[in-house]
Amino acid sequence: MKYSKYLSIFFLMLSLQSCSDFLEQEPGTQTSIDELLQNKTGVLQALTGLYTEVEANVRPDRYAAYADLQGGNIKFAPVATGGSRGQISPAINLQQVYSFEDVALTSNFKSFYDTSYDIINQANLILEFTPALTDATEAEKNQIKAEALAIRAYAHFLLSLVYSQDYKYTPDASHLGIIYSKESIKSGIQYPARKTVAETYTLIINDLQTAIDNYSDASLLSGSCLFFL
């Protein structure tokens, strides 16, 4: 009986170890962050996707019309026909902001806020993985770093415009602004402290200056060039 008991325990431990090894696998239908960003091709794919997200975040009416909404420069015409004739119905995506009833949990701008910090997190991941690339030259790494830093600075700037008081709200811009994220979050929830507006703009300028110092004349991403005369 004792022999049988010890044998059962041995096989149980062995099976648990095998299960652990079996479960620690890369997703079959998805590419993990570590797998995607392990080489130059994956990093450039991530950077291309990041540009797409930036464009998509500022294109919708929420951000495009924000300043005019806050300044009272947007008016909605009354309904011309039907049972709601004469009523003024703001666009659903802007209704709460238009009526000055926007609150955090149901904000019209929740998607803009979430996407902006998602963009920042992706930029941070690219910045963290790029130095270890073995198939990229130093010039290529610097170019990737420059573009990711510029995107990070731009996303923080947009967030500051929407979620901070004006820079001159206090004489030294010491009033609280936004969270300035310089490290990636892969899992879990974190609660970093907000920066003052003065600190926020200093960090934005630092990122942009570092980006300028690392930019080269050669682009790593393919795409059409637009010229404005």
C-alpha positions in Angstrom: 0.0 0.0 0.0 2.8 2.4 0.9 4.6 1.6 -2.4 1.4 2.3 -4.3 0.8 5.6 -2.4 4.3 6.9 -3.2 4.0 5.8 -6.8 0.8 7.7 -7.1 2.3 10.9 -5.6 5.3 10.5 -8.0 3.1 10.3 -11.1 0.9 13.2 -9.8 4.0 15.5 -9.5 5.2 14.4 -12.9 1.8 15.1 -14.5 1.7 18.6 -12.9 5.1 19.4 -14.3 4.1 18.2 -17.7 0.9 20.3 -17.6 2.9 23.4 -16.7 5.2 22.9 -19.6 2.3 22.1 -21.9 0.4 25.3 -20.8 3.3 27.6 -21.3 3.0 27.9 -25.0 2.6 30.8 -27.4 -1.0 31.4 -28.6 -1.8 29.3 -31.6 -3.9 31.9 -33.5 -2.3 35.0 -32.1 1.2 36.5 -32.0 2.4 37.5 -28.5 4.2 40.7 -27.8 7.5 39.0 -27.1 7.2 37.0 -30.4 6.2 39.9 -32.6 8.8 42.4 -31.3 11.8 40.0 -31.4 13.0 41.1 -34.8 13.0 44.2 -37.1 10.2 43.0 -39.3 7.8 42.6 -36.3 8.8 45.9 -34.9 8.1 47.7 -38.2 4.8 45.9 -38.5 3.9 47.2 -35.0 5.0 50.7 -35.9 2.9 50.7 -39.0 -0.1 49.6 -37.0 0.6 52.4 -34.5 0.4 55.1 -37.2 -2.9 53.6 -38.3 -4.3 53.9 -34.7 -3.1 57.4 -34.3 -4.9 58.5 -37.5 -8.1 56.6 -36.5 -8.1 58.2 -33.0 -8.2 61.8 -34.3 -10.4 61.3 -37.3 -13.8 60.7 -35.7 -16.1 63.6 -34.7 -15.4 63.3 -31.0 -11.9 64.8 -31.2 -12.3 66.8 -34.5 -15.2 68.8 -33.0 -14.1 69.0 -29.4 -12.8 72.6 -29.4 -15.9 73.9 -31.2 -18.1 72.0 -28.8 -16.5 73.5 -25.8 -16.5 77.0 -27.4 -20.2 76.8 -28.3 -19.5 77.1 -32.0 -21.5 74.0 -33.1 -25.2 74.1 -33.5 -27.5 71.3 -34.5 -30.5 72.1 -36.7 -34.0 71.1 -35.5 -35.6 68.0 -37.1 -37.4 69.1 -40.2 -40.1 66.3 -40.5 -41.8 63.5 -38.6 -42.9 63.2 -35.1 -39.8 64.8 -33.7 -40.2 67.9 -35.9 -38.7 71.0 -34.3 -36.7 69.1 -31.8 -32.9 69.5 -31.6 -31.1 66.1 -31.4 -27.3 66.3 -31.1 -25.3 63.5 -32.5 -25.2 60.5 -30.1 -21.4 60.5 -30.0 -21.4 64.1 -28.8 -24.6 64.4 -26.9 -23.3 64.5 -23.4 -20.4 66.9 -24.3 -22.8 69.2 -26.2 -25.1 69.3 -23.2 -22.2 69.7 -20.7 -23.3 66.5 -19.0 -20.2 64.4 -19.8 -19.1 62.2 -16.8 -16.2 59.9 -16.5 -17.9 56.5 -16.5 -20.1 57.1 -19.5 -18.1 59.8 -21.2 -18.4 60.5 -24.9 -14.6 60.6 -24.9 -13.9 57.3 -23.1 -12.9 55.6 -26.3 -10.5 58.5 -27.2 -8.9 58.3 -23.7 -8.6 54.5 -23.8 -7.2 54.5 -27.3 -4.7 57.3 -26.6 -3.1 55.4 -23.7 -3.2 52.2 -25.7 -1.2 54.0 -28.4 1.2 55.2 -25.7 1.6 51.7 -24.3 2.4 50.3 -27.8 5.0 53.1 -28.4 6.6 52.2 -25.0 6.8 48.5 -26.0 8.5 49.4 -29.3 11.0 51.6 -27.4 11.7 48.8 -24.9 12.2 46.0 -27.5 14.1 47.9 -30.2 17.5 48.2 -28.5 17.8 44.4 -28.3 17.2 43.9 -32.1 20.0 41.9 -33.6 18.9 42.3 -37.2 18.7 46.1 -37.3 21.5 48.6 -37.6 22.1 51.3 -35.1 20.7 53.9 -37.6 17.6 51.8 -38.1 17.1 51.4 -34.3 17.5 55.2 -33.9 14.9 55.9 -36.6 12.4 53.5 -34.9 13.1 55.1 -31.6 12.6 58.6 -33.0 9.2 57.7 -34.6 7.9 55.9 -31.4 9.0 58.9 -29.2 7.3 61.3 -31.5 4.1 59.3 -31.4 4.3 59.0 -27.6 4.7 62.8 -27.3 1.9 63.5 -29.7 -0.6 61.2 -27.9 0.2 62.8 -24.5 -0.2 66.3 -26.1 -3.6 65.4 -27.3 -4.6 64.0 -24.0 -3.4 67.1 -22.3 -5.4 69.3 -24.5 -8.6 67.5 -23.7 -8.1 66.5 -20.0 -6.0 69.4 -18.6 -6.7 73.0 -17.8 -4.9 75.5 -19.9 -1.2 75.9 -19.3 -1.7 79.3 -17.8 -4.5 78.2 -15.4 -1.9 78.6 -12.6 1.0 81.1 -12.9 3.6 78.3 -12.9 1.5 75.5 -14.5 1.6 73.6 -11.2 -2.0 72.4 -11.5 -2.4 68.7 -12.2 -2.6 67.5 -15.7 -2.5 63.9 -17.1 -0.5 60.7 -16.4 2.7 60.7 -18.5 3.5 57.0 -19.2 7.1 56.1 -20.1 6.9 52.4 -19.3 4.8 49.7 -20.9 2.1 47.7 -19.1 1.8 44.1 -20.3 -0.8 42.9 -17.8 -2.6 43.9 -14.7 -3.7 47.4 -13.5 -1.5 50.2 -12.4 -2.4 53.5 -10.9 0.5 56.0 -11.7 0.3 59.5 -10.4 -0.7 62.5 -12.5 2.0 65.0 -13.5 1.6 68.7 -13.2 0.9 70.5 -16.6 4.4 72.0 -16.4 5.9 68.5 -15.9 3.7 67.1 -18.7 4.9 69.7 -21.3 8.6 69.3 -20.2 8.3 65.5 -20.8 6.6 66.1 -24.2 9.4 68.5 -25.2 12.1 66.0 -24.0 10.6 63.2 -26.1 10.4 65.4 -29.1 13.9 66.6 -28.7 15.2 63.1 -28.4 13.2 62.1 -31.4 14.7 64.9 -33.5 18.2 63.9 -32.5 17.5 60.3 -33.6 15.7 61.0 -36.9 17.5 60.2 -40.2 16.8 61.1 -43.8 15.7 57.5 -44.6 12.3 56.2 -43.8 12.0 52.5 -42.7 8.3 52.3 -43.6 6.9 52.1 -47.1 4.0 54.2 -48.2 2.9 57.1 -50.4 4.2 60.6 -49.9 1.9 63.6 -50.1 3.1 67.0 -51.2 1.3 70.2 -50.4 2.0 73.2 -52.6 
